[in-house]
Amino acid sequence: MENLTVRDELLNCFSLPEKPFITDILHLNPIISKAPFVIALFFIIMGFCICLNHRNNIEKKIQINFRTSLIAAILLFCSIVSLGGVSVFIYFNF
């Protein structure tokens, strides 16, 4: 309980390219300089709100039409094509 600070490595995970732009527009630079965990806390709160406010997939009525079929077909095509690529990471140190 003696060291409750957030490590810099964890805070760097929440560092987005848009962060300087957003902090300049919202004038958050003084707050972030004093408490750098504010951005990480913002992401956690927003994720929690998104999880609580969206309806479950079972409750949603899916409307199958030409648009959704086309999107599903494009995503299926892209996923099948991406399976043909060589992945070095899988065979690394095997």
Contacts in CASP RR format, 6 or more apart in sequence:
PFRMAT RR
TARGET T0000
AUTHOR 0000-0000-0000
METHOD contacts of the structure
MODEL  1
MENLTVRDELLNCFSLPEKPFITDILHLNPIISKAPFVIALFFIIMGFCI
CLNHRNNIEKKIQINFRTSLIAAILLFCSIVSLGGVSVFIYFNF
6 36 0 8 1.000
6 37 0 8 1.000
6 40 0 8 1.000
10 40 0 8 1.000
11 36 0 8 1.000
11 37 0 8 1.000
11 39 0 8 1.000
11 40 0 8 1.000
13 40 0 8 1.000
14 39 0 8 1.000
14 40 0 8 1.000
14 43 0 8 1.000
15 39 0 8 1.000
19 39 0 8 1.000
22 28 0 8 1.000
23 29 0 8 1.000
23 32 0 8 1.000
28 38 0 8 1.000
31 38 0 8 1.000
32 38 0 8 1.000
32 39 0 8 1.000
62 68 0 8 1.000
END
